[in-house]
Amino acid sequence: MQALFIGQSYIDVTFITDEIPTGDEKAVARDYAVSFGGNAVTAAFACAKLGVIPDLLTTVADDWLGRMFIDMAMSYRISIHGRKVARSSLSFIMPHDRQRAIVRCRDDHYLHPFPILNLEGCRALHIDGHQPDAALYYAKACRERGILTSLDGGGVRSNTMELLSFIDIAIVSERFCGQLAMSNEQVLKLLKDKGAKVGGITQGERGMTWFEGDSPVRQLDALHVPDDRVIDTNGAGDLFHGAYVYSYLKNPSSSWETHFRFARAASAYGVQHLGNEARLPSPGDVIAAAAAYGDPLQ
């Protein structure tokens, strides 16, 4: 095991349409994609596509959608450690003008405890706060072993405050700040006070504000992708997380600014494609996107 990702799995149905029918109406979408979904799950697939194949502890149902998800993971050689649920979860995603509307159908009633895994050889843990009991257990276990711990703080969950005490790389969203009714500055201080070595807040098109250690807060602007190239921004943040974990695993001695610049370029590539699977880049795709949008990595 090189890395462990923990999250909630979805099957994502993404479609582009000019209108949403109501009542007794029908509409035909202009395009659609079906893929895996979920924050840490998508990050794990991104890490695998880039070249470091992680293990994934996630929800799996014994239904046809669950079997489809397992097939997807097998095609990327990702080892699935399933936590059984009765039904697979679904997301219906409608991208529009750099935004997206989402309807989620989620089963997070776990039928069994989370599995206890052998962490030998593991160098990074990435979690999104789903499966809070498993997330906390493995964050503590990895901290004890000196394994890097990373959190996608897309939202405040039941034990987020406790979890943060065991997180090295805490990257949260502006939604996270809003849920805590705190300013960005207050949240960055909170992350630092909780012990994060690196903390940041993603801001969509405005990039990310972040700190490392005791250094001043820095701004990393997003790469500007022309409007006519942006197709689907859903999952761009998940891709960002998976790409910086990959960059760390590939070059652990590099700076976090280097890892984040790589991840930023991965996201810039991803928003030009419909659906999570189509948006996954190769390392060459990331380098090409960085060069095309003004931040050459080589």
C-alpha positions in Angstrom: 0.0 0.0 0.0 1.5 3.3 -1.1 -1.5 5.5 0.0 -4.9 5.1 1.5 -7.9 7.1 0.5 -11.2 7.0 2.5 -14.6 8.3 1.4 -18.1 7.7 0.1 -18.5 6.3 -3.4 -21.1 7.5 -5.9 -22.0 6.8 -9.5 -22.2 10.2 -11.1 -24.6 10.9 -13.9 -23.5 14.3 -15.5 -25.6 15.8 -18.2 -25.8 19.1 -20.1 -29.2 20.4 -20.8 -30.8 23.7 -21.6 -33.8 23.1 -19.4 -35.1 20.9 -16.6 -38.5 19.6 -17.3 -41.3 19.9 -14.7 -44.6 18.2 -14.4 -45.5 16.0 -17.4 -42.6 17.1 -19.6 -39.6 15.7 -21.3 -36.2 17.1 -22.4 -33.2 15.6 -24.2 -29.8 16.4 -22.9 -27.1 17.7 -25.2 -24.4 15.5 -23.7 -23.9 13.2 -20.8 -21.3 11.1 -18.9 -21.5 8.3 -16.3 -18.5 7.7 -14.0 -17.4 7.1 -10.5 -17.9 9.9 -8.0 -17.3 11.1 -4.4 -14.7 13.4 -3.1 -11.9 11.2 -1.9 -13.0 8.5 -4.4 -12.4 10.8 -7.4 -9.1 12.0 -5.8 -8.0 8.3 -5.6 -8.8 7.7 -9.2 -6.9 10.8 -10.2 -3.9 9.7 -8.2 -4.0 6.3 -9.9 -4.3 7.8 -13.4 -1.3 10.0 -12.7 0.8 7.0 -11.8 0.6 6.2 -8.1 -2.1 3.6 -7.4 -3.7 4.0 -3.9 -5.9 1.7 -1.9 -9.4 2.9 -1.4 -11.7 2.3 1.6 -15.2 3.2 0.5 -18.8 2.2 0.5 -19.9 -0.7 -1.8 -23.3 -2.2 -2.3 -24.1 -5.6 -3.7 -26.2 -4.2 -6.6 -25.5 -3.6 -10.3 -24.2 -0.1 -9.7 -21.9 -1.4 -7.0 -20.5 -4.0 -9.5 -20.1 -1.3 -12.1 -18.1 0.8 -9.5 -15.9 -2.3 -8.8 -15.3 -2.7 -12.5 -14.2 0.9 -12.8 -11.8 0.5 -9.9 -10.3 -2.7 -11.4 -9.6 -0.9 -14.7 -7.3 1.5 -12.7 -5.9 -1.4 -10.6 -7.2 0.3 -7.4 -7.6 -2.1 -4.5 -11.1 -1.6 -2.9 -11.6 -2.2 0.7 -15.4 -2.2 0.8 -17.7 -1.1 3.6 -21.0 -2.6 2.8 -24.2 -0.5 2.4 -27.6 -1.7 1.1 -27.8 0.6 -2.0 -25.2 2.4 -4.1 -25.2 6.1 -4.0 -26.0 8.3 -7.0 -25.3 11.9 -8.0 -27.1 13.7 -10.8 -25.0 16.7 -11.9 -26.0 19.6 -14.2 -23.0 21.8 -15.2 -23.9 25.4 -16.2 -21.7 28.5 -16.7 -18.7 27.4 -14.4 -21.2 26.2 -11.8 -23.1 23.0 -11.2 -26.3 21.9 -9.6 -26.2 18.4 -7.9 -28.9 16.1 -6.6 -27.4 13.3 -4.4 -29.1 10.0 -3.5 -26.9 8.6 -0.7 -26.9 5.5 1.5 -24.4 6.0 4.3 -26.0 3.5 6.7 -23.0 1.2 7.1 -24.0 -2.4 7.6 -20.6 -3.4 9.0 -17.7 -1.8 10.9 -14.9 -0.4 8.8 -12.1 -2.9 8.0 -8.7 -2.8 9.8 -5.9 -2.6 7.2 -2.2 -3.2 7.3 -0.6 0.2 6.8 2.9 -1.2 6.1 4.4 0.8 3.3 1.7 3.5 3.3 3.1 7.0 2.9 0.0 9.1 2.7 -3.6 9.1 3.9 -6.3 11.3 2.2 -9.8 11.6 3.7 -12.9 13.7 3.0 -14.6 13.2 6.4 -17.1 10.7 5.1 -17.1 7.5 7.2 -16.2 9.7 10.2 -15.3 6.7 12.4 -12.9 5.2 9.9 -11.5 8.7 9.0 -10.6 9.4 12.7 -9.2 5.9 13.3 -6.9 6.0 10.4 -5.9 9.6 10.9 -4.8 8.7 14.4 -3.0 5.5 13.2 -1.2 7.3 10.5 -0.1 10.1 12.8 1.4 7.6 15.1 3.3 6.0 12.3 4.5 9.3 10.8 2.4 8.9 7.7 1.3 12.1 6.0 -2.4 12.9 6.6 -4.4 15.0 4.2 -8.0 16.3 4.6 -10.4 17.5 1.9 -12.6 19.8 4.1 -15.4 20.4 1.6 -17.8 20.6 4.5 -18.0 20.4 8.3 -18.9 16.9 9.4 -19.7 15.3 12.7 -16.2 14.9 14.1 -14.3 17.4 11.9 -12.9 19.4 14.8 -11.5 16.3 16.5 -10.2 15.0 13.2 -8.3 18.2 12.5 -6.0 17.5 15.4 -4.5 14.6 13.4 -4.2 16.3 10.0 -1.0 17.5 8.4 -2.4 19.0 5.1 -5.8 20.6 5.7 -7.3 22.1 2.5 -10.9 23.3 3.1 -13.5 25.1 1.1 -15.2 28.5 1.5 -18.4 26.5 2.2 -16.5 25.0 5.2 -15.8 28.6 6.4 -19.4 29.6 6.0 -20.6 26.5 7.9 -18.4 27.6 10.9 -19.6 31.2 10.5 -15.9 32.2 10.4 -13.8 34.4 8.1 -11.1 32.9 5.9 -8.5 34.4 8.2 -10.1 32.8 11.2 -10.3 29.4 9.6 -6.7 29.5 8.5 -5.8 30.3 12.1 -8.0 27.5 13.3 -6.2 25.0 11.0 -2.8 26.2 12.2 -3.9 26.1 15.9 -5.1 22.5 15.3 -1.6 21.6 14.2 -1.8 21.5 10.4 1.6 21.9 8.8 0.0 23.2 5.7 -3.5 24.7 5.5 -5.5 26.3 2.8 -8.9 27.5 1.6 -9.9 26.8 -2.0 -11.8 29.6 -3.7 -12.9 28.3 -7.1 -11.9 30.7 -9.9 -10.0 32.8 -7.4 -7.6 30.0 -6.6 -6.4 29.2 -3.1 -5.2 31.1 0.0 -2.8 29.0 2.1 0.0 28.8 4.6 2.9 26.5 5.3 4.4 26.3 8.8 5.0 29.8 10.2 5.3 31.5 6.8 2.9 34.3 5.9 -0.4 33.4 4.2 0.0 33.2 0.4 -2.3 33.4 -2.6 -2.2 30.9 -5.4 -4.3 32.2 -8.3 -6.2 29.8 -10.4 -5.0 29.3 -14.0 -7.4 31.1 -16.4 -9.1 28.7 -18.7 -11.1 30.5 -21.4 -14.9 30.4 -20.9 -15.4 28.5 -24.2 -13.1 25.7 -23.0 -14.8 25.2 -19.6 -17.3 22.4 -19.8 -17.7 20.9 -16.3 -16.2 22.3 -13.1 -17.7 19.5 -10.9 -14.9 17.4 -9.4 -12.2 20.0 -10.1 -11.5 20.2 -6.4 -11.3 16.5 -6.0 -8.9 16.3 -8.8 -6.8 19.0 -7.1 -6.5 16.9 -3.9 -5.6 13.7 -5.8 -3.0 15.5 -7.8 -1.2 17.1 -4.9 -1.2 13.8 -3.0 0.3 12.2 -6.2 2.9 15.0 -6.5 3.9 14.5 -2.9 4.3 10.8 -3.3 6.3 11.2 -6.5 8.5 14.0 -5.2 8.3 14.2 -1.4 11.3 16.5 -1.1 9.6 19.2 -3.3 7.9 22.2 -1.8 4.2 22.3 -1.2 4.0 25.3 -3.6 5.3 22.9 -6.2 2.7 20.3 -5.3 -0.1 22.8 -5.4 1.0 24.3 -8.7 0.9 20.8 -10.2 -2.5 20.2 -8.7 -3.7 23.6 -10.0 -2.7 22.6 -13.6 -4.5 19.2 -13.2 -7.7 21.0 -12.3 -7.3 23.4 -15.2 -7.1 20.4 -17.5 -10.1 18.7 -15.8 -12.7 21.5 -16.2 -12.4 21.1 -20.0 -14.0 17.6 -19.9 -17.4 16.2 -19.0 -17.6 13.8 -16.1 -15.0 12.6 -13.6 -13.4 9.8 -15.7 -12.9 12.0 -18.8 -11.3 14.8 -16.7 -8.5 12.6 -15.2 -5.1 13.7 -16.7 -1.9 12.0 -17.3 1.3 13.7 -16.1 1.8 14.9 -19.7 -1.7 16.4 -19.7 -0.9 18.4 -16.5 2.4 19.7 -17.9 0.7 20.7 -21.2 -2.1 22.5 -19.3 0.4 24.4 -17.1 2.3 25.6 -20.1 -0.8 26.5 -22.1 -2.1 28.7 -19.2 1.0 30.5 -18.2 2.7 28.4 -15.5 5.2 26.0 -17.1 6.2 23.3 -14.7 9.4 22.4 -16.6 
